[in-house]
Amino acid sequence: MLTSTDLLRLPYTPDLTEGGIAYACRSLACTYGRMDASPVDRLRRIVGGVAAELAFRRILSEQGIPFKVLEAAPFTQADRYNVSLGGHRCDLKSFLITRRQQITLIRQDPARVLQAPALVPLDQFAAEGHKPDDLYLFAFLLGVVAAAREDVDKAMAAGQPTWLVHPLPEGWARPANWLPLEKLALKSECESPITVEIGGQDAEREFVTATLELPPKKRVPVEQSFTSLAYIHAARRPEARIGLHSPSRGEATIIPAHEWGNIWVYGMDILLTGWLTHEEYRRKAKVLNAGMRTMQYDRTRVKNLLVPMAELNPLAPLLEKVKTWEMEKRSLAVSGSSRSTTSP
C-alpha cells in the first residue's frame, strides 16, 4: 500500500511546457479526439502528459538511474517514445489537475492523490503490443490553464507566456486525397502586422512548419511545400480574422478572432505515485464506465480500467532495483570480456 511518504515530487519548469507544445503540434495530424473533447482541450492534455514524461526522464538522469528511450508501442501515438527501465517498457499515465481549489488542497496534503483511481483507458489496455512485465507508472501534474478569453488577457497582462493555436479542420489536417496544397496563401485583416506559424506534413508525410509575417489586409503566399495543414499558431491575439486558401481545398477557411485557444500549461508540481506491471494491473483492475466522476475528471469520456491508487507499488524501491540491475549487467559484461581475453 502506498503512503504519502512514497510520493515523489518533481519540480516544474517552463521548458517542460515548451517541450509538450512541440510534441502536441507534431502529433496533431495523427491524433484523434475522444468522444466530445474539443481539439484545444485535447492538445492541453497532450502538453501536460508530455511535460510529465520529460520531467520523469530528467529526474532519472539527475539521479543516475539508467534508462533507454524506445519507440512507442503500436497502441500509442506513432511518434511517441517510451522510457525503458531495466528492459521493461514504461507507460507513464499522468493526470492534469487544473482546478485551483483542488490544487491548493493537494499541495497542502499530497496524500489526497492516493484517494484517486489509477486509470487506464480500456481500449489502450486491450490493444496488441503489451507484455506482461511492461510497467504502468502514474502521476499527477498540478497546473492551471488560461482557457477563457478573459483569463488569456489576464495572463498576457501579467507577462505570463501564452501559446495561441487554431487546429484546422479535417479537410486540411487529414485530406482524403494526398495532393500538394497548391498556391497556398494566408491573409490577415488585423490592423497591424502579425506573425503566424503553420504546421503540417509534406508529400513524404514529414512534419514541416513555416513562419510568416502577415501585413494588414495583404495576401501572403507560402513558399514552403505542404500537403496537409494541422494548425496555425499566432504570436499574439489576433483582433480580426485570418484566412487560409488553396485552390485544392476549395473556399478559403476563415478563422474568427475569438477562435484561438491557449494551450500553455502553467505547471506547478508533478507527483509520481506508484507503478504496477501490466499483468498485476490486469489482475487488480475493475471497469469504470464512461461518464463517471473521479478526482481527475468531472466526467470520464471513455470506458476505463481502474485500480485504487493506494494499491500501487512504491517507485523508490523500483528505481533502486534498476540501479542494481545495471551494475550486475556491467559486472557480467566485464567478467565475460575478461574471460574472452584470457582464453586460448
C-alpha positions in Angstrom: 0.0 0.0 0.0 1.2 3.4 -0.9 1.5 6.2 1.7 2.3 9.9 1.4 6.0 9.2 2.0 6.1 7.1 -1.2 5.2 10.0 -3.4 8.0 11.5 -5.5 7.7 15.3 -6.2 9.3 16.5 -9.5 10.0 20.2 -9.9 8.3 22.0 -12.8 10.0 24.4 -15.2 8.6 26.3 -18.2 10.7 24.3 -20.7 8.6 21.2 -19.9 5.6 23.0 -21.3 7.6 24.1 -24.3 8.5 20.5 -25.0 4.9 19.4 -24.5 3.7 22.0 -27.0 6.3 21.0 -29.6 5.2 17.4 -29.4 1.5 18.2 -29.4 1.8 20.2 -32.6 3.8 17.5 -34.3 1.3 14.8 -33.3 -1.9 16.8 -34.1 -2.2 15.4 -37.6 -2.2 11.8 -36.3 -4.1 12.1 -33.0 -7.8 11.6 -32.6 -10.5 13.1 -30.3 -12.1 11.1 -27.6 -15.8 11.5 -27.6 -16.8 15.1 -27.3 -13.4 16.5 -26.3 -12.5 19.7 -28.1 -9.3 19.8 -30.1 -7.8 22.5 -27.9 -8.7 20.6 -24.7 -7.1 17.5 -26.2 -3.9 19.5 -27.0 -3.6 20.8 -23.5 -3.8 17.3 -22.1 -1.1 16.2 -24.5 1.1 19.1 -23.4 0.6 18.1 -19.8 1.3 14.4 -20.5 4.5 15.0 -22.4 5.7 17.6 -19.8 5.3 14.9 -17.1 7.2 12.4 -19.2 10.1 14.9 -19.8 10.2 15.6 -16.1 10.4 11.9 -15.3 13.3 11.5 -17.7 15.1 14.5 -16.2 14.9 13.1 -12.7 16.2 9.7 -13.9 19.2 11.4 -15.4 19.8 13.6 -12.4 19.7 10.6 -10.0 21.9 8.4 -12.2 19.2 5.9 -12.9 19.9 4.2 -16.2 17.1 4.2 -18.8 16.6 3.9 -22.5 14.2 5.7 -24.8 12.3 3.3 -27.1 9.9 3.9 -30.0 6.4 3.8 -28.8 4.4 0.5 -28.9 1.8 0.2 -31.7 -1.1 1.1 -29.3 0.3 4.6 -28.7 0.8 7.6 -30.9 3.0 7.0 -33.9 5.9 9.3 -33.0 5.7 8.9 -29.2 8.6 7.4 -27.2 8.6 5.3 -24.0 11.2 5.0 -21.3 12.6 1.6 -20.6 13.8 0.7 -17.1 15.8 -2.4 -16.8 14.4 -3.7 -20.1 10.8 -3.0 -19.1 8.8 -0.6 -21.2 7.2 2.1 -19.1 3.9 3.8 -19.9 3.5 6.9 -17.7 -0.2 7.8 -17.2 -0.4 11.4 -15.9 -3.5 13.3 -14.9 -3.6 17.1 -15.3 -5.3 18.8 -12.3 -6.3 22.4 -13.2 -8.9 23.4 -10.6 -7.3 25.9 -8.3 -9.0 24.8 -5.1 -8.2 21.2 -5.8 -4.5 22.1 -6.5 -4.4 24.1 -3.2 -5.8 21.1 -1.2 -3.4 18.6 -2.8 -0.3 20.9 -2.2 -1.4 21.2 1.4 -1.9 17.4 1.7 -0.3 15.4 -1.2 -1.8 12.2 0.3 -5.1 13.2 -1.2 -4.0 11.9 -4.6 -3.9 8.4 -3.1 -7.7 8.5 -2.9 -7.9 8.7 -6.7 -8.2 5.7 -9.1 -5.2 4.8 -11.3 -7.0 4.8 -14.6 -6.0 3.2 -18.0 -8.4 3.6 -21.0 -9.8 0.1 -21.7 -9.1 0.4 -25.5 -5.4 1.1 -24.8 -5.1 -1.7 -22.3 -6.7 -4.2 -24.6 -4.7 -3.3 -27.7 -1.9 -5.5 -29.0 1.7 -4.9 -28.2 1.8 -5.3 -24.4 4.0 -7.6 -22.5 3.0 -8.9 -19.0 6.1 -7.2 -17.5 5.5 -3.8 -19.1 5.2 -1.2 -16.4 2.4 1.3 -15.8 3.5 4.4 -13.8 1.1 7.0 -12.6 1.5 10.7 -11.9 -0.4 14.0 -11.3 0.5 17.3 -12.9 -0.8 20.3 -10.9 -1.1 23.3 -13.1 -3.6 26.0 -14.1 -4.6 26.9 -17.6 -5.9 30.1 -19.2 -8.6 28.8 -21.4 -11.3 31.6 -21.3 -10.6 34.8 -23.2 -10.5 36.9 -20.1 -8.0 34.5 -18.5 -5.8 34.8 -21.5 -5.9 38.6 -21.3 -5.0 38.4 -17.6 -2.1 36.1 -18.3 -0.8 38.4 -21.1 -1.2 41.5 -18.9 0.8 39.7 -16.1 3.6 38.9 -18.6 2.8 35.2 -18.5 3.6 33.1 -21.6 0.7 32.0 -23.9 0.6 29.8 -27.0 -2.4 30.6 -29.1 -3.4 28.0 -31.7 -6.3 27.1 -34.0 -6.4 23.4 -35.0 -7.5 23.2 -38.7 -10.5 21.1 -39.8 -10.3 17.6 -41.1 -10.1 18.6 -44.8 -6.9 20.4 -44.1 -5.3 18.2 -41.5 -6.2 14.8 -43.0 -7.2 15.3 -46.6 -8.8 12.4 -48.5 -6.5 13.0 -51.4 -2.8 13.3 -50.6 -2.0 16.1 -53.0 0.1 19.3 -52.6 -1.6 22.4 -51.3 -1.0 24.5 -54.5 -0.9 28.3 -54.3 -1.3 28.2 -50.5 -1.7 31.7 -49.1 -2.7 33.5 -45.9 -4.3 36.9 -45.3 -4.8 38.9 -42.1 -7.5 41.5 -41.5 -5.6 42.8 -38.4 -4.7 46.5 -38.3 -1.0 45.7 -37.6 1.4 43.0 -38.7 1.1 39.7 -37.0 3.5 36.7 -37.0 2.0 33.2 -37.5 3.3 29.7 -37.8 1.6 27.0 -39.8 2.4 23.3 -39.3 1.6 20.2 -41.2 3.1 17.5 -43.4 4.8 17.4 -46.8 4.3 14.9 -49.6 6.5 12.4 -47.7 4.4 12.9 -44.5 7.3 14.6 -42.8 6.4 17.3 -40.3 7.1 20.8 -41.6 6.4 24.3 -40.5 6.6 27.8 -41.9 6.7 31.2 -40.1 5.0 34.1 -41.9 4.8 37.8 -41.2 1.3 38.9 -42.3 0.9 42.6 -43.0 -2.6 44.1 -42.8 -5.0 43.0 -45.5 -2.4 41.7 -47.9 -2.3 38.2 -49.3 1.0 36.4 -48.5 1.9 33.2 -50.5 3.5 30.3 -48.7 6.8 29.2 -50.3 7.2 26.0 -48.2 5.5 22.9 -49.7 2.6 21.4 -47.7 0.3 18.6 -48.4 -1.6 18.9 -45.1 -2.0 21.6 -42.5 -2.8 20.7 -38.9 -2.7 24.1 -37.1 -2.0 27.8 -37.3 -0.3 29.5 -34.3 -0.4 33.3 -33.7 2.3 35.0 -31.8 -0.3 37.4 -30.3 -4.0 37.5 -30.1 -5.4 38.4 -33.5 -8.0 41.2 -33.2 -9.5 40.3 -36.6 -10.0 37.4 -38.9 -7.2 35.4 -40.6 -7.8 33.4 -43.7 -6.1 30.5 -45.5 -6.7 29.5 -49.1 -5.5 26.9 -51.6 -7.5 26.2 -54.8 -7.1 22.4 -54.0 -9.2 23.0 -50.8 -12.0 25.0 -52.4 -13.2 28.0 -50.5 -11.0 29.8 -48.0 -11.0 28.9 -44.3 -11.6 31.9 -42.2 -10.6 32.0 -38.5 -12.6 34.5 -36.4 -10.8 36.5 -33.8 -12.4 34.5 -30.9 -11.5 31.0 -32.2 -8.0 30.8 -30.8 -7.1 28.6 -27.9 -4.3 28.9 -25.4 -2.6 25.6 -24.8 0.1 26.8 -22.4 0.1 24.8 -19.2 1.2 26.7 -16.1 2.7 23.8 -14.2 3.4 23.9 -10.5 4.2 20.4 -9.3 4.4 16.8 -10.6 3.7 14.0 -8.1 4.7 10.5 -9.1 2.6 8.0 -7.2 3.4 4.3 -8.0 3.5 1.5 -10.5 2.2 -1.9 -11.5 3.2 -4.4 -14.2 0.7 -4.9 -17.0 -0.2 -8.3 -15.6 -0.6 -7.0 -12.0 -2.8 -4.3 -13.2 -4.9 -6.8 -15.1 -5.5 -8.9 -12.0 -6.4 -5.9 -9.8 -8.4 -3.8 -12.3 -12.2 -3.2 -12.4 -14.2 -1.5 -15.2 -15.2 2.2 -14.8 -17.8 3.2 -17.4 -17.8 6.4 -19.3 -19.5 9.4 -17.8 -18.3 8.7 -14.2 -16.9 11.3 -11.9 -13.4 10.8 -10.4 -10.9 13.0 -8.7 -9.2 13.6 -12.0 -12.3 14.2 -14.2 -15.7 15.7 -13.8 -16.8 13.1 -16.3 -14.8 10.3 -17.9 -15.2 10.3 -21.6 -14.3 6.7 -22.3 -14.6 3.3 -20.5 -11.5 2.8 -18.2 -10.0 0.2 -16.1 -9.2 1.3 -12.5 -7.1 0.2 -9.6 -7.1 2.2 -6.4 -4.0 4.5 -6.4 -3.1 3.3 -2.9 -2.7 -0.3 -4.1 0.2 0.6 -6.4 3.8 -0.4 -5.7 6.1 2.4 -4.5 8.5 3.8 -7.0 11.7 4.4 -5.0 12.5 0.7 -4.5 11.9 0.1 -8.2 14.4 2.8 -9.2 17.0 1.5 -6.7 16.5 -2.0 -8.2 17.1 -0.6 -11.7 20.5 0.7 -10.5 21.3 -2.8 -9.1 20.3 -4.5 -12.4 22.5 -2.2 -14.4 25.5 -2.8 -12.1 25.0 -6.5 -12.3 24.8 -6.3 -16.1 28.0 -4.3 -16.3 29.7 -6.7 -13.9 28.7 -9.7 -16.1 29.9 -7.8 -19.2 33.3 -7.1 -17.7 33.8 -10.7 -16.4 32.7 -12.0 -19.8 35.2 -9.7 -21.6 37.9 -10.8 -19.2 37.4 -14.5 -19.9 37.4 -13.9 -23.6 40.8 -12.1 -23.5 42.4 -14.8 -21.4 41.0 -17.9 -23.2 43.4 -19.6 -25.7 
